[in-house]
Amino acid sequence: MSTHVAPIALDFEEGIDRKTLRRLRDRFLVVNQQRWDRAHSALSYRQQMVLEVLPLVFHLNHPALPGYLDSDCPYGLSHYKPPDATINAAKRLTRTFSLKDEGKRKPDLDAMFLMGSPGTLGHSVASDLDVWLCHRNDLPERGIRCLERKAQKLAGWAESFGVELHVFVFCASDWRAGRQRAEVTGENCGSAQHFLLLDEFYRTSIHLGGAWPMWWLIPADQETRYDQCMRKLVDCRFVRAEEHIDFGPVPSIPEAEFLGAGVWQLYKGIDAPWKSILKLLLIECYARTAGQALLSGEFKRAVFRGETDADSLDPYVMLYDRLEGWLSGPEVASRLDLVRRSLYLKAGLPLTRSEVSSEQWRTRLLRQLVERWDWPESTLAELDERQRWRAEDVTTLRRTIVNELTHSYRLLSKMARDHGQRAAISDSDINLLGRKLYAAFQRKAGKIEQINPGLAPSLAEENLAFHHQSEQGGNGEGWLLYRDLEDPADAFWQPVIRRSGNLAELMVWCYCNGLLTRSTRLNVRAGTSIASVSELREMLDALSGFLSFPVAPAPRESLSRGVRPLRNLLLVNVGVDPQAHLTDKGLHKLSARHDSLGFSGGRENLVISIDQITFNSWHEVSLQHYAAGDTLIQCLKNVLASVAANPAELPGILVHCHNRGHGSAIARRVQELFADVLRPFFAGGAGPHPLRYVIEMDRRYFLLQFNGLEPGFVALESFDALMEHLALPQERYLPVVFDRYALQDEPALRAVSQASEPDNIQVFFRVLGEQARLWVVDELGSVFSWDQAVNSRRHLLVPVLRFLDNLIERRLLRHTDSPGVVAGVQCYEIVRRDGAWRAECRPESDSGAPLPGLEVQAVGIHEGDSRLRFDIFCGEQEFTVQEYGDQLIPAVAHYIRSLRQSGEVYPVYLTDVHLPHDIDPRVYQQDIQTSQYLYYRSVLEDSLNRQLARGR
């Protein structure tokens, strides 16, 4: 132990002298040198070179040194003279290096420090090097940017030596003023903390070159008078201002900083839990023991007293001693035990496998602590076997860690609210950190939990056994996961690693947590399922192609935006034979239909179950299982809903189906379907566009459309039901888009939908012998169709065109000030030409000459029961509901028969229908849609023509 006998006391009132200040500075430098030596010894021979040349590469702007950019990059460390070891290291890097005299050039850099765990008990092989590079406050912005680029280039060079290096470039005056250049990144706490970070800097930093910290020379009990003492030292020339750098005092931690610091440590705890637990508990300790000296103050007091022994001043030892004193009592024994385990694992020294020697100072120091803790050998053995921890061990430990982290954070958050303090962290940073925490820790339905956030090096298993629950006499459909289960009979005696309701979820959990690799041997006991090892192998290949392991953390850019799906993997029919139900029915392939959604003559749907795995922009993995009802439609609807929030970036869709029972064909068909549906709804990176998408599946029809951003679907049991639905009125123009395999038996209807246009009334017809099929697509895309006898091709369209002309004429009269709202009429014939069905334009065949026969008009009226009835006018003859009641249709039919001299029966066509604007009593329709007029025209014509036929 190296201890100065005489304490140093500075009395700013009685007087101070330069000699005492130099002794005090030298005492801090003694501690500094010990820590540098320890940091240096912890690195390999090649890595040591990085630490040795760090100050030199910024002190000189030499093209032969690492990180060199251009001749204009700022350089020069104030009052720095490279030691021989540094010069020799530079010469080992490049033989052309030589140190040249720069004259009296003003240096651009004030100081350089290494901070954090290097040189401490907490330094491990996984620790990085965090460097503070402080430039002078008048350095131009261009120079600062150049230094930052050089720092990035230097980090890449250090990485080639196996060193993770982070150089933070700023000036002391900006630091003191709280001007934060950097936002939260993986290594920068952004605006989350200031005084806490400064407290850590003062007690852990290693001075690498340049000016000394002014903080060293201000007694701890004068921290509240720091600025006055500092000014006296400078103004009275006890110290030269350019020889010292001033980051300011740390008299206490403001309450406003606790919340931001707590969130930041939780953020760091996602990937490095042991260090974060220690720091988070220290923050809570500071918050709960306000008024007690900070650790940086204790460190400074010890040096002033004459203590310079690196062991007793080790930052992690001091941190542990503070937490041990605070966590005294049986009620917090479990928290103290977690602190001890965290410190032990942070150190990364397996004492059961380490031999103590004079050079192994970290091993010696850690063993001294463990002896104080009175740990049994079993505890040490458990912690030292971290390489062999299994999923069960990690799951339990992760739960303990997450509980501790969130417990501390909630206490700090409550304290911030209770004291009415706004957190000293920017809104953007708190949102960023909050999203990172949410993605890592928040439980939600379907999310695959990551159980190993840096707790164990690997959870890979050599053997995994997947047992269906029915293997053990159960009736459920769940699955059990075991390890090393060669004999299935042993399942009754072996612990279950995990239980799951379906096989895909169990596979994804194993893969995302690293239990399952390509070298893992698999065993499957399928029970009533038909799963096999080959199916699991195929699934593993699909997962590997879909998602890399380990799952990388989400980048800042992604967390700064709302969450969105990046890609989906659809596992179809996992452990299911899609044709089993066909075999049970004695059905086989009876036709040439290869569509997997309408397979064979029975048009059976071969998609029985889907497991949708989603990887989103916050790098969460989730799984949703569809096994009941219309599984494919449900999955499609949910994918559409997720895309609607961000249509500019469509997620990738991958589909896998085990190569059993047309597996590849099923996967290809589902992949096509999703692409076909997403394309029209979100064409051009916008949407959802208004349309109705029709899918034919399993002898039924499904119509998908959006209501705002919410997708919905309607299941229709027959073709007639589909046509009735397509004729319903719409609130806006909604074209009909048919899936590529839908309505293969109705090619004419597909041609009609492809030719439809907004703001027009389009009449389509197809003649088949003495019958014709007519479709009217109105101004809002509703499709109304009917069959009609063809007496004369020339007069085929005359009745409907006359009806539509009357309708348009009334609209023109109502909208004289805005004629654009009135749709025109266009006619098309559906023909088959060159092997394809198409709609060819036909001029209107109605010349406008009066039709022979009666003008038959109907006028809708509401009676007291709110039923819609019609008064009918045949020429000048009036038939009213009030007069004829339920006998109105027979009366009109009798009158029409009386006018026909020959007694011949032929259809009657209505030339006009008037509808009230309150067809639905609950609403008032300003503009009634054409399809609604056609519907009531059809109902009345059918009633009249049936009555006419009955009277023959």
Long-range contacts (C-beta under 8 A, 24 or more apart in sequence): 1-309, 1-311, 1-312, 2-30, 2-308, 2-309, 3-306, 3-307, 3-308, 3-309, 4-306, 4-307, 4-308, 5-306, 6-306, 7-304, 7-305, 7-306, 8-304, 8-306, 9-219, 9-304, 10-217, 10-219, 10-222, 12-222, 12-225, 12-228, 12-229, 12-232, 16-233, 16-238, 17-238, 18-238, 18-239, 21-217, 21-233, 21-238, 21-239, 24-216, 24-217, 24-303, 24-304, 25-212, 25-216, 25-217, 27-303, 27-306, 27-308, 28-212, 28-216, 28-303, 29-207, 30-308, 31-303, 31-308, 31-310, 31-313, 32-206, 32-207, 34-119, 34-308, 34-310, 35-118, 35-119, 35-120, 35-206, 35-310, 36-114, 36-119, 36-206, 36-208, 37-119, 38-118, 38-119, 38-120, 38-123, 38-310, 38-361, 38-362, 39-114, 39-118, 39-119, 39-123, 39-206, 41-359, 42-118, 42-119, 42-123, 42-125, 42-362, 43-163, 44-162, 46-161, 46-162, 47-161, 47-162, 47-163, 48-89, 49-89, 49-92, 49-93, 49-161, 50-129, 50-158, 50-161, 50-163, 50-165, 51-114, 51-129, 52-85, 52-86, 52-89, 53-86, 53-89, 53-90, 53-93, 54-112, 54-114, 54-131, 54-208, 55-80, 55-82, 55-86, 55-112, 55-208, 55-209, 55-210, 56-82, 56-86, 56-87, 56-89, 56-90, 57-154, 58-109, 58-112, 58-133, 58-147, 58-150, 59-107, 59-109, 59-209, 60-99, 62-97, 64-93, 64-94, 64-96, 64-97, 65-90, 65-93, 65-94, 65-97, 66-93, 66-153, 66-154, 66-157, 66-158, 67-150, 67-151, 67-153, 67-154, 67-157, 68-150, 69-146, 69-149, 69-150, 69-153, 70-146, 72-143, 72-146, 73-143, 73-146, 73-147, 73-150, 74-108, 74-109, 74-135, 74-139, 74-143, 74-144, 74-146, 74-147, 75-107, 75-108, 75-109, 76-102, 76-105, 76-106, 76-107, 76-108, 76-109, 77-107, 77-109, 77-110, 77-111, 77-112, 77-209, 77-210, 78-107, 78-109, 78-110, 78-111, 78-210, 78-211, 78-242, 78-243, 79-210, 79-211, 79-242, 79-243, 80-107, 80-209, 80-210, 107-136, 107-210, 108-135, 108-136, 108-139, 108-143, 109-133, 109-134, 109-135, 109-136, 109-210, 110-134, 110-135, 110-136, 110-171, 110-172, 110-210, 110-211, 110-245, 111-172, 111-207, 111-209, 111-210, 111-211, 111-212, 111-213, 111-245, 112-207, 112-208, 112-209, 112-210, 113-201, 113-205, 113-206, 113-207, 113-208, 114-205, 114-206, 114-208, 115-200, 115-201, 115-204, 115-205, 115-206, 116-200, 116-204, 117-204, 117-275, 117-315, 117-316, 118-206, 119-206, 119-310, 120-204, 120-314, 120-315, 120-316, 121-314, 121-316, 121-317, 121-343, 121-347, 121-362, 121-365, 121-366, 122-275, 122-315, 122-316, 122-343, 122-346, 122-347, 123-362, 124-346, 124-347, 124-348, 124-349, 125-348, 126-348, 128-163, 128-164, 128-165, 128-166, 128-187, 129-158, 129-163, 129-164, 129-165, 129-166, 130-166, 130-168, 130-187, 131-165, 131-166, 131-167, 131-168, 131-208, 132-168, 132-170, 132-201, 132-205, 133-167, 133-168, 133-169, 133-170, 134-170, 134-171, 134-172, 134-210, 134-245, 135-169, 135-170, 135-171, 136-171, 137-171, 137-172, 137-173, 137-174, 139-171, 144-169, 172-245, 172-246, 172-247, 175-247, 175-248, 176-246, 176-247, 176-248, 183-428, 183-429, 183-432, 183-556, 184-264, 184-267, 184-429, 184-432, 184-433, 184-556, 185-556, 186-553, 189-261, 189-264, 190-264, 190-425, 190-426, 190-429, 191-260, 191-424, 191-425, 191-426, 191-429, 192-260, 192-261, 192-263, 192-264, 192-424, 192-425, 192-429, 192-433, 193-257, 193-260, 193-261, 193-264, 193-424, 193-425, 194-257, 194-424, 195-250, 195-252, 195-253, 195-254, 195-257, 196-253, 196-257, 196-261, 196-283, 196-286, 198-247, 198-248, 198-250, 198-296, 199-250, 199-253, 199-294, 199-295, 199-296, 200-296, 200-315, 201-247, 202-250, 202-296, 202-299, 202-300, 203-295, 203-296, 203-298, 203-299, 203-315, 203-318, 204-315, 210-245, 211-242, 211-243, 211-244, 211-245, 212-243, 212-244, 212-245, 213-244, 213-245, 213-246, 213-247, 214-239, 214-244, 214-245, 214-246, 214-247, 215-246, 215-247, 215-248, 215-249, 215-300, 216-300, 216-303, 217-244, 218-249, 219-300, 219-304, 220-293, 220-297, 220-298, 220-300, 220-301, 220-304, 223-249, 223-250, 223-251, 223-297, 224-249, 224-251, 226-251, 250-294, 250-296, 250-297, 252-290, 252-291, 252-294, 253-283, 253-286, 253-287, 253-294, 254-421, 254-424, 255-287, 255-415, 255-416, 255-419, 255-421, 256-416, 256-421, 256-422, 256-423, 256-424, 257-423, 257-424, 257-425, 258-283, 258-286, 258-287, 258-412, 258-415, 258-416, 258-423, 259-412, 259-413, 259-416, 259-423, 259-424, 259-425, 260-423, 260-424, 260-425, 260-429, 260-430, 261-412, 262-408, 262-409, 262-412, 262-413, 263-409, 263-425, 263-430, 263-433, 263-434, 263-437, 264-425, 264-433, 265-405, 266-405, 266-406, 266-409, 266-433, 266-437, 266-441, 267-433, 267-436, 267-437, 269-401, 269-405, 269-453, 270-436, 270-437, 270-440, 270-441, 270-453, 270-553, 271-453, 271-454, 271-553, 272-454, 273-342, 273-401, 273-405, 273-453, 273-454, 273-455, 274-341, 274-342, 274-343, 274-345, 274-346, 275-342, 275-346, 276-405, 277-338, 277-339, 277-342, 277-401, 277-404, 277-405, 278-316, 278-319, 278-320, 278-323, 278-339, 278-342, 278-343, 278-346, 280-404, 280-405, 280-408, 280-409, 281-323, 281-327, 281-335, 281-339, 281-404, 281-408, 282-319, 282-322, 282-323, 283-408, 283-412, 284-408, 284-411, 284-412, 285-322, 285-323, 285-326, 287-411, 287-412, 287-415, 288-326, 289-326, 295-319, 295-322, 298-322, 310-361, 311-361, 311-365, 314-365, 316-343, 316-346, 316-347, 317-365, 317-369, 320-369, 335-404, 338-400, 338-401, 338-404, 340-369, 340-373, 340-375, 341-383, 343-369, 344-370, 344-383, 345-383, 345-386, 350-383, 350-384, 351-380, 351-384, 352-377, 352-380, 352-381, 352-384, 353-384, 386-455, 386-456, 386-457, 387-456, 387-457, 387-458, 389-455, 389-456, 389-459, 390-459, 390-461, 390-483, 390-497, 391-451, 391-459, 391-497, 391-498, 391-513, 391-515, 392-495, 392-497, 393-456, 394-451, 394-452, 394-455, 394-456, 394-459, 395-451, 397-455, 398-451, 398-452, 398-453, 398-455, 401-455, 402-441, 405-441, 406-441, 428-560, 431-560, 432-556, 432-559, 432-560, 435-559, 435-563, 435-618, 436-553, 436-554, 436-559, 436-618, 438-618, 439-554, 439-559, 439-563, 439-618, 439-619, 439-620, 444-622, 446-622, 446-623, 446-624, 447-620, 447-621, 447-622, 448-505, 448-508, 448-509, 448-512, 448-620, 448-621, 448-622, 448-623, 449-509, 450-512, 450-513, 450-551, 451-513, 452-513, 452-514, 458-514, 459-513, 459-514, 459-515, 460-514, 460-515, 460-516, 460-517, 460-519, 460-520, 461-515, 461-516, 461-520, 462-519, 462-520, 462-521, 463-520, 463-521, 463-522, 463-523, 464-510, 464-515, 464-516, 464-520, 464-521, 464-522, 464-523, 465-491, 465-522, 465-523, 465-524, 465-525, 466-503, 466-506, 466-507, 466-522, 466-523, 466-524, 466-525, 466-531, 466-536, 467-491, 467-524, 467-525, 467-527, 468-525, 468-526, 468-527, 468-528, 468-529, 468-531, 469-527, 470-527, 470-528, 470-529, 471-525, 471-526, 471-527, 477-501, 477-502, 477-529, 478-502, 479-503, 479-506, 481-506, 481-510, 485-523, 486-523, 488-525, 491-525, 501-625, 502-574, 502-611, 502-625, 502-627, 503-529, 503-531, 503-536, 503-574, 503-575, 504-539, 504-571, 504-574, 504-611, 504-613, 504-623, 504-625, 505-611, 505-623, 505-625, 507-536, 507-539, 507-540, 507-543, 508-543, 508-611, 508-613, 508-621, 508-623, 511-540, 511-543, 511-544, 511-547, 511-549, 512-547, 512-549, 512-551, 512-621, 514-549, 514-550, 516-540, 518-544, 526-575, 529-575, 529-576, 530-575, 530-576, 530-577, 530-660, 531-574, 531-575, 534-658, 535-574, 535-575, 535-658, 535-660, 538-656, 538-658, 538-659, 539-571, 539-574, 539-656, 539-658, 542-569, 542-571, 542-654, 542-656, 543-569, 543-613, 545-654, 546-613, 546-615, 546-654, 547-613, 547-615, 547-621, 551-619, 551-621, 552-619, 553-619, 554-617, 554-618, 554-619, 558-617, 558-618, 558-619, 559-618, 561-617, 562-645, 562-646, 563-616, 563-617, 563-618, 563-620, 564-616, 564-617, 564-642, 564-645, 564-646, 564-649, 564-651, 565-614, 565-615, 565-616, 565-617, 565-639, 565-642, 565-643, 565-651, 566-615, 566-616, 566-617, 566-651, 566-652, 567-614, 567-615, 567-651, 567-652, 567-653, 567-654, 568-612, 568-613, 568-614, 568-615, 568-639, 568-651, 568-652, 568-653, 568-654, 569-612, 569-613, 569-654, 569-655, 569-656, 570-610, 570-611, 570-612, 570-613, 570-635, 570-653, 570-654, 570-655, 570-656, 570-670, 570-674, 571-610, 571-611, 571-613, 571-656, 571-657, 572-607, 572-609, 572-610, 572-655, 572-656, 572-657, 572-663, 572-666, 572-667, 572-670, 573-606, 573-607, 573-608, 573-609, 573-657, 573-658, 573-661, 573-663, 573-666, 574-609, 574-611, 574-658, 576-608, 576-609, 577-660, 577-661, 578-606, 578-607, 578-608, 578-661, 578-662, 578-666, 579-606, 579-661, 579-662, 594-665, 595-669, 595-741, 596-662, 596-665, 596-666, 596-669, 596-670, 597-632, 597-669, 597-673, 597-695, 597-696, 597-697, 597-698, 597-741, 598-696, 598-697, 598-698, 598-699, 598-741, 599-662, 602-699, 603-698, 603-699, 604-698, 605-632, 605-697, 605-698, 606-661, 606-662, 606-666, 607-631, 607-632, 607-666, 607-670, 610-635, 612-638, 612-639, 614-642, 614-651, 630-697, 630-702, 630-715, 632-670, 632-673, 632-697, 633-695, 633-697, 633-702, 633-704, 633-713, 633-715, 636-673, 636-674, 636-677, 636-704, 637-704, 637-711, 637-712, 637-713, 639-674, 639-678, 640-677, 640-678, 640-681, 640-688, 640-704, 640-706, 640-711, 641-709, 641-710, 641-711, 643-678, 643-681, 643-682, 644-687, 644-688, 644-706, 644-709, 644-710, 644-711, 645-709, 647-682, 647-685, 647-686, 647-687, 647-688, 648-685, 648-686, 649-685, 650-678, 650-682, 653-678, 672-740, 673-739, 676-739, 676-740, 677-704, 677-739, 680-737, 681-706, 690-732, 690-733, 690-734, 691-734, 691-735, 691-736, 691-737, 692-726, 692-734, 692-735, 692-736, 692-737, 692-781, 693-737, 693-738, 693-739, 694-722, 694-736, 694-737, 694-738, 694-739, 694-742, 694-743, 695-739, 695-742, 696-739, 696-741, 696-742, 696-743, 701-742, 705-734, 719-743, 719-746, 723-783, 723-785, 726-782, 726-783, 727-782, 727-783, 727-784, 727-785, 727-931, 727-934, 727-935, 728-782, 728-931, 729-780, 729-782, 729-929, 729-931, 729-932, 730-780, 730-781, 730-782, 730-929, 731-780, 732-780, 733-758, 733-759, 733-779, 733-780, 733-781, 734-780, 734-781, 734-782, 735-781, 736-781, 736-783, 747-832, 747-837, 748-773, 748-830, 748-837, 749-775, 749-785, 750-837, 751-830, 751-837, 751-838, 751-839, 752-777, 752-783, 752-830, 752-839, 753-777, 753-783, 754-839, 755-828, 755-838, 755-839, 756-781, 756-783, 759-820, 759-823, 760-823, 760-824, 760-825, 760-826, 761-804, 761-808, 761-823, 761-824, 761-825, 761-826, 761-930, 762-825, 762-826, 762-827, 762-828, 763-797, 763-800, 763-801, 763-804, 763-825, 763-826, 763-827, 763-828, 764-827, 764-828, 764-829, 764-830, 764-839, 765-796, 765-797, 765-827, 765-828, 765-829, 765-830, 766-829, 766-830, 766-831, 767-793, 767-796, 767-829, 772-796, 774-800, 776-800, 776-804, 776-930, 776-931, 776-934, 778-823, 778-929, 778-930, 778-931, 778-934, 779-823, 779-929, 779-930, 780-929, 780-931, 782-929, 782-930, 782-931, 783-931, 784-931, 784-934, 784-935, 784-938, 786-938, 788-907, 789-907, 791-906, 794-845, 795-845, 796-845, 797-827, 797-844, 797-845, 797-846, 798-845, 798-846, 798-851, 799-851, 799-909, 799-911, 800-909, 801-825, 801-827, 801-844, 801-845, 801-846, 802-846, 802-851, 802-911, 803-909, 803-910, 803-911, 803-912, 803-913, 803-933, 803-937, 804-930, 805-846, 806-911, 806-912, 807-912, 807-913, 807-930, 807-933, 810-914, 811-927, 821-927, 823-930, 851-911, 854-896, 854-899, 854-908, 855-911, 855-912, 856-908, 856-909, 856-910, 856-911, 857-910, 857-911, 857-912, 857-913, 857-914, 858-910, 858-912, 858-913, 858-914, 858-936, 858-937, 858-940, 859-913, 859-914, 860-913, 860-914, 860-915, 860-916, 860-919, 860-936, 861-916, 862-916, 862-918, 862-921, 866-921, 868-916, 868-919, 868-936, 870-913, 870-936, 870-940, 872-940, 889-943, 889-944, 889-947, 890-947, 892-944, 892-947, 893-944, 893-947, 893-948, 893-951, 894-951, 896-944, 896-948, 897-948, 897-951, 905-948, 905-949, 905-952, 907-941, 907-945, 908-941, 908-944, 908-945, 908-948, 909-941, 910-937, 910-940, 910-941, 913-937, 913-940
